[in-house]
Amino acid sequence: MANSMPGESPRTEETESVLTGEGQPTTTEPVAEKRIEGRSPWLLAWQRLRRDKVAMISLGVIVLVILGAVFAPLATTITGHPVNEQYRQAGLSPDGLPIGPNSTFWLGTDDLGRDIFVRIAYGARISLLVGVVATALTVVIGVIVGLAAGFLGGIVDTILARLVDVILSVPFLLVAVALVSITGPSLLVTILVIGFFSWASVARIVRGQVLSLREREFVEAARSLGATNSRIMFVDILPNVLAPVIVYASLLIPVVIVVEATLSFLGLGLPPPTADWGGMISESQNYYTVAWWFVVFPGAALLITTLAFNLFGDGVRDAFDPRSDRMFAG
């Protein structure tokens, strides 16, 4: 112990290390590091995502599209135009052509005199519904197959891995066109076809993650406690493979939306008079030169929505990847 002056309380090395100035405890760097280490990976990913301006703007666009789809009936209330109402006198020119944007029809009319603004709002419902539900179906199938293949191994892994290879080798769009042509166009068929032929990539991602996790200490501890295979897969391993699955799903939604629009453009989407963006673009084929709004506005809605989902998906991927520097550039 160091010598102290008369009248002063003795100071230990510990006292001197924690007191400065007026005797207030200092905030040391190890404490800050400890706090950072205590944050969950999900919280850290969210904080990185919030710093990505492009991703946040894209998320705002996605929210606006969702609100537009949810409140699509308000478009009818505000304009007074039902989604499938044909205004052959007020909505068509004397030559029978669509009329352009004006105070009555904000985005113009289509070839039957229907309000394009209202139909775009209702079309967002179809695109988002197919995109989200088909992606969810894809993720569920892919996660189950990937977990089983990676964790169980052996003959199960061999069979499922070969099945994944077969699915990935199939020309998806051609098969989708063939199946929809045979069964007839409907919302359910479209979702099932897209979901069934899209899960293989998810399964491959999950399988790779599970192969690296199944020999970890926490899995061995669960086995020693008598946990069943299903419990280990879905309770212990699944939470650790969700991050790459979420990233893939966020990038898959715009792909599904484009596939649905493609099927509709080819006449294999929802039957008329259902409003969907691909069908509207298909109906405008004969009016490119005389009614630009007929193709531009539905096409812009499709482009903006898919671009927003893609940019947001890129942001989610970067948020879960601490090595990414894209969001901090500039």
C-alpha positions as CSV (number, residue, x, y, z in Angstrom):
1,M,0.0,0.0,0.0
2,A,1.4,3.5,-0.9
3,N,2.2,5.9,1.9
4,S,-0.4,8.5,2.7
5,M,-0.1,12.0,4.1
6,P,-1.4,12.6,7.7
7,G,-5.1,13.2,7.8
8,E,-5.7,11.5,4.4
9,S,-7.4,8.2,4.1
10,P,-5.1,5.6,2.6
11,R,-5.6,5.0,-1.1
12,T,-5.3,1.6,-2.7
13,E,-4.4,1.0,-6.3
14,E,-8.1,-0.1,-6.8
15,T,-9.3,3.3,-5.4
16,E,-7.0,5.3,-7.7
17,S,-8.0,3.3,-10.7
18,V,-11.7,4.0,-10.4
19,L,-11.7,7.6,-9.1
20,T,-10.8,10.7,-11.0
21,G,-11.5,14.4,-10.6
22,E,-14.4,14.7,-8.1
23,G,-14.3,11.0,-7.3
24,Q,-16.9,10.1,-10.0
25,P,-16.5,6.6,-11.5
26,T,-15.2,6.6,-15.0
27,T,-16.8,5.0,-18.0
28,T,-14.2,2.7,-19.3
29,E,-14.0,1.2,-22.8
30,P,-14.4,-2.5,-21.6
31,V,-17.9,-1.5,-20.2
32,A,-19.0,-0.2,-23.6
33,E,-17.7,-3.3,-25.3
34,K,-19.6,-5.4,-22.8
35,R,-22.8,-3.6,-23.6
36,I,-22.3,-4.1,-27.4
37,E,-21.6,-7.7,-26.9
38,G,-24.9,-8.1,-25.0
39,R,-27.0,-7.0,-27.9
40,S,-28.7,-9.7,-29.9
41,P,-27.8,-10.3,-33.5
42,W,-31.3,-9.3,-34.5
43,L,-31.0,-5.9,-32.7
44,L,-27.6,-5.3,-34.4
45,A,-29.1,-6.2,-37.8
46,W,-31.9,-3.8,-37.2
47,Q,-29.5,-1.0,-36.2
48,R,-27.5,-1.6,-39.4
49,L,-30.6,-1.6,-41.5
50,R,-31.8,1.7,-40.0
51,R,-28.6,3.3,-41.1
52,D,-29.1,2.2,-44.7
53,K,-30.9,5.1,-46.2
54,V,-31.7,3.3,-49.5
55,A,-33.3,0.4,-47.6
56,M,-35.3,2.7,-45.4
57,I,-36.7,4.6,-48.4
58,S,-37.5,1.3,-50.1
59,L,-39.3,0.2,-46.9
60,G,-41.3,3.4,-47.0
61,V,-42.3,2.7,-50.6
62,I,-43.3,-0.9,-49.7
63,V,-45.4,0.4,-46.8
64,L,-47.2,2.8,-49.2
65,V,-47.9,0.0,-51.7
66,I,-49.3,-2.1,-48.9
67,L,-51.5,0.7,-47.6
68,G,-52.7,1.3,-51.1
69,A,-53.6,-2.3,-51.5
70,V,-55.4,-2.5,-48.1
71,F,-57.3,0.6,-48.6
72,A,-58.0,0.1,-52.4
73,P,-61.8,0.5,-51.8
74,L,-61.1,4.1,-50.9
75,A,-60.0,4.7,-54.4
76,T,-63.5,3.7,-55.5
77,T,-65.0,5.9,-52.8
78,I,-62.9,8.9,-53.7
79,T,-63.3,8.7,-57.5
80,G,-66.8,7.2,-57.5
81,H,-65.6,4.6,-60.0
82,P,-66.0,0.9,-59.2
83,V,-63.0,-1.2,-60.2
84,N,-64.8,-3.1,-63.1
85,E,-67.2,-0.3,-64.2
86,Q,-67.0,0.4,-67.9
87,Y,-67.5,4.1,-68.8
88,R,-67.9,3.7,-72.5
89,Q,-69.2,7.2,-73.0
90,A,-67.3,9.3,-70.5
91,G,-64.2,7.0,-70.4
92,L,-63.6,6.6,-74.2
93,S,-63.0,9.1,-77.0
94,P,-65.4,9.5,-79.9
95,D,-63.2,7.0,-81.8
96,G,-63.6,4.5,-79.0
97,L,-60.0,4.9,-77.7
98,P,-59.0,5.3,-74.1
99,I,-58.8,8.8,-72.8
100,G,-55.7,10.2,-71.0
101,P,-55.3,11.5,-67.5
102,N,-57.8,14.2,-66.5
103,S,-59.7,15.5,-63.5
104,T,-62.3,12.7,-63.7
105,F,-59.9,9.8,-64.5
106,W,-56.7,10.6,-62.8
107,L,-54.5,8.1,-64.6
108,G,-56.7,7.8,-67.7
109,T,-58.9,4.8,-68.8
110,D,-58.3,1.4,-70.4
111,D,-59.7,0.0,-73.6
112,L,-63.1,-0.6,-71.9
113,G,-63.3,2.8,-70.3
114,R,-62.4,1.6,-66.8
115,D,-60.5,3.8,-64.4
116,I,-56.8,2.8,-64.4
117,F,-56.1,4.5,-61.1
118,V,-58.7,2.3,-59.3
119,R,-57.5,-0.8,-61.1
120,I,-53.9,-0.3,-60.2
121,A,-54.9,0.0,-56.5
122,Y,-56.8,-3.2,-56.7
123,G,-54.1,-4.9,-58.7
124,A,-51.6,-4.2,-55.9
125,R,-53.7,-6.6,-53.8
126,I,-53.2,-9.5,-56.2
127,S,-49.4,-8.9,-56.6
128,L,-48.7,-8.6,-52.9
129,L,-51.0,-11.5,-52.0
130,V,-49.3,-13.8,-54.5
131,G,-45.8,-12.5,-53.6
132,V,-46.2,-12.9,-49.9
133,V,-48.2,-16.2,-49.8
134,A,-46.1,-18.0,-52.5
135,T,-42.9,-16.9,-50.7
136,A,-44.2,-18.1,-47.4
137,L,-45.1,-21.4,-48.9
138,T,-41.7,-21.6,-50.5
139,V,-39.9,-20.9,-47.2
140,V,-42.0,-23.4,-45.2
141,I,-41.3,-26.3,-47.7
142,G,-37.6,-25.3,-48.1
143,V,-37.0,-25.0,-44.4
144,I,-38.6,-28.4,-43.6
145,V,-36.7,-30.2,-46.4
146,G,-33.4,-28.5,-45.5
147,L,-33.7,-29.2,-41.8
148,A,-34.5,-32.9,-42.5
149,A,-31.7,-33.3,-45.0
150,G,-29.0,-31.6,-43.1
151,F,-29.8,-33.0,-39.6
152,L,-30.8,-36.6,-40.4
153,G,-28.2,-37.2,-43.0
154,G,-27.7,-40.6,-44.6
155,I,-30.2,-41.9,-47.0
156,V,-32.6,-39.1,-46.2
157,D,-30.0,-36.5,-47.1
158,T,-29.2,-38.3,-50.3
159,I,-32.8,-38.6,-51.5
160,L,-33.7,-35.0,-50.6
161,A,-30.5,-33.6,-52.1
162,R,-31.2,-35.4,-55.4
163,L,-34.8,-34.0,-55.3
164,V,-33.5,-30.5,-54.8
165,D,-31.2,-31.0,-57.8
166,V,-34.1,-32.2,-60.0
167,I,-36.3,-29.2,-59.0
168,L,-33.4,-26.7,-59.7
169,S,-32.9,-28.3,-63.1
170,V,-36.5,-27.8,-64.2
171,P,-37.1,-24.7,-66.4
172,F,-39.5,-23.1,-64.0
173,L,-41.3,-20.6,-66.2
174,L,-42.0,-23.2,-68.9
175,V,-43.4,-25.7,-66.5
176,A,-45.5,-23.1,-64.8
177,V,-47.0,-22.0,-68.1
178,A,-47.7,-25.7,-68.9
179,L,-49.3,-26.5,-65.5
180,V,-51.4,-23.3,-65.5
181,S,-52.6,-24.0,-69.0
182,I,-53.7,-27.5,-68.0
183,T,-55.4,-26.7,-64.7
184,G,-56.8,-23.3,-65.8
185,P,-55.8,-19.9,-64.4
186,S,-56.7,-19.2,-60.8
187,L,-55.1,-17.5,-57.8
188,L,-54.6,-20.8,-55.9
189,V,-53.0,-22.5,-58.9
190,T,-50.6,-19.6,-59.4
191,I,-49.5,-19.6,-55.8
192,L,-49.1,-23.4,-55.6
193,V,-47.1,-23.6,-58.9
194,I,-44.8,-20.8,-57.8
195,G,-44.3,-22.2,-54.3
196,F,-43.7,-25.7,-55.4
197,F,-40.9,-24.9,-57.9
198,S,-39.2,-22.2,-55.7
199,W,-38.4,-24.1,-52.5
200,A,-35.3,-25.9,-53.6
201,S,-32.9,-23.0,-53.2
202,V,-34.2,-22.4,-49.6
203,A,-33.7,-26.1,-48.8
204,R,-30.1,-25.9,-50.1
205,I,-29.3,-22.8,-48.0
206,V,-30.9,-24.4,-44.8
207,R,-29.1,-27.7,-45.4
208,G,-25.7,-26.0,-45.6
209,Q,-26.4,-24.1,-42.4
210,V,-27.6,-27.2,-40.5
211,L,-24.6,-29.3,-41.6
212,S,-22.4,-26.7,-39.8
213,L,-24.5,-26.6,-36.7
214,R,-25.6,-30.2,-36.0
215,E,-22.2,-31.1,-34.3
216,R,-22.1,-27.9,-32.1
217,E,-22.0,-28.1,-28.4
218,F,-25.6,-26.9,-27.8
219,V,-26.9,-29.6,-30.1
220,E,-24.9,-32.3,-28.2
221,A,-26.2,-30.8,-24.9
222,A,-29.8,-31.1,-26.1
223,R,-29.2,-34.7,-27.1
224,S,-27.7,-35.5,-23.7
225,L,-30.9,-34.1,-22.1
226,G,-33.0,-36.5,-24.1
227,A,-34.4,-34.0,-26.7
228,T,-36.1,-35.6,-29.7
229,N,-34.8,-35.0,-33.2
230,S,-37.8,-32.9,-34.1
231,R,-37.3,-30.7,-31.0
232,I,-33.6,-30.2,-31.7
233,M,-34.3,-29.3,-35.4
234,F,-37.2,-26.8,-34.7
235,V,-36.3,-25.5,-31.3
236,D,-32.5,-25.5,-31.2
237,I,-31.3,-25.3,-34.8
238,L,-34.1,-23.5,-36.6
239,P,-33.6,-20.1,-34.9
240,N,-29.9,-20.2,-35.9
241,V,-30.7,-20.6,-39.6
242,L,-33.4,-18.0,-39.9
243,A,-31.2,-15.0,-40.8
244,P,-30.2,-16.3,-44.3
245,V,-33.7,-17.6,-44.9
246,I,-35.2,-14.1,-44.1
247,V,-32.6,-12.5,-46.5
248,Y,-33.5,-15.0,-49.3
249,A,-37.3,-14.5,-48.7
250,S,-37.0,-10.7,-48.9
251,L,-35.3,-11.1,-52.3
252,L,-37.7,-13.8,-53.5
253,I,-40.9,-11.7,-53.1
254,P,-40.1,-9.4,-56.1
255,V,-39.2,-12.4,-58.2
256,V,-42.6,-14.0,-57.4
257,I,-44.4,-10.7,-58.2
258,V,-42.7,-10.6,-61.6
259,V,-43.5,-14.2,-62.3
260,E,-47.2,-13.6,-61.5
261,A,-47.2,-10.6,-63.7
262,T,-45.6,-12.6,-66.5
263,L,-48.2,-15.3,-66.3
264,S,-50.9,-12.7,-66.4
265,F,-49.2,-11.0,-69.4
266,L,-49.3,-14.4,-71.2
267,G,-53.0,-14.7,-70.5
268,L,-52.4,-17.4,-67.8
269,G,-53.1,-15.2,-64.7
270,L,-56.4,-14.5,-63.1
271,P,-59.3,-14.5,-65.5
272,P,-60.9,-11.1,-66.5
273,P,-62.2,-8.8,-65.2
274,T,-59.9,-9.2,-62.2
275,A,-57.5,-6.3,-62.0
276,D,-53.8,-7.2,-61.8
277,W,-50.8,-5.4,-63.2
278,G,-49.6,-8.1,-65.6
279,G,-53.1,-8.4,-67.1
280,M,-53.4,-4.7,-67.5
281,I,-50.1,-4.5,-69.3
282,S,-51.2,-7.4,-71.5
283,E,-54.5,-5.6,-72.4
284,S,-52.5,-2.5,-73.4
285,Q,-50.5,-4.2,-76.2
286,N,-52.6,-2.8,-79.0
287,Y,-52.6,0.8,-77.6
288,Y,-48.9,1.5,-77.1
289,T,-48.9,4.3,-79.6
290,V,-52.3,5.9,-79.0
291,A,-52.6,5.5,-75.2
292,W,-49.2,5.5,-73.5
293,W,-50.8,5.8,-70.0
294,F,-52.5,2.5,-70.5
295,V,-49.1,0.7,-70.3
296,V,-46.9,3.2,-68.5
297,F,-48.8,3.5,-65.2
298,P,-49.4,-0.3,-64.6
299,G,-45.8,-0.9,-65.7
300,A,-44.5,1.8,-63.4
301,A,-46.4,0.3,-60.4
302,L,-44.9,-3.1,-61.1
303,L,-41.4,-1.6,-61.6
304,I,-41.5,0.6,-58.5
305,T,-42.8,-2.2,-56.3
306,T,-40.3,-4.8,-57.4
307,L,-37.4,-2.3,-57.3
308,A,-38.4,-1.3,-53.7
309,F,-38.5,-5.0,-52.6
310,N,-35.1,-5.7,-54.3
311,L,-33.4,-2.7,-52.7
312,F,-34.9,-3.5,-49.3
313,G,-33.8,-7.1,-49.7
314,D,-30.3,-5.9,-50.4
315,G,-30.4,-3.9,-47.3
316,V,-31.6,-6.8,-45.2
317,R,-28.8,-9.0,-46.6
318,D,-26.2,-6.3,-45.8
319,A,-27.7,-5.8,-42.3
320,F,-27.2,-9.5,-41.5
321,D,-23.6,-9.4,-42.9
322,P,-21.4,-7.4,-40.7
323,R,-18.6,-7.4,-43.3
324,S,-20.7,-5.5,-45.8
325,D,-19.6,-1.9,-46.4
326,R,-22.2,-0.8,-48.9
327,M,-24.5,1.0,-46.4
328,F,-21.6,3.1,-45.0
329,A,-20.2,4.1,-48.4
330,G,-20.2,7.9,-48.8
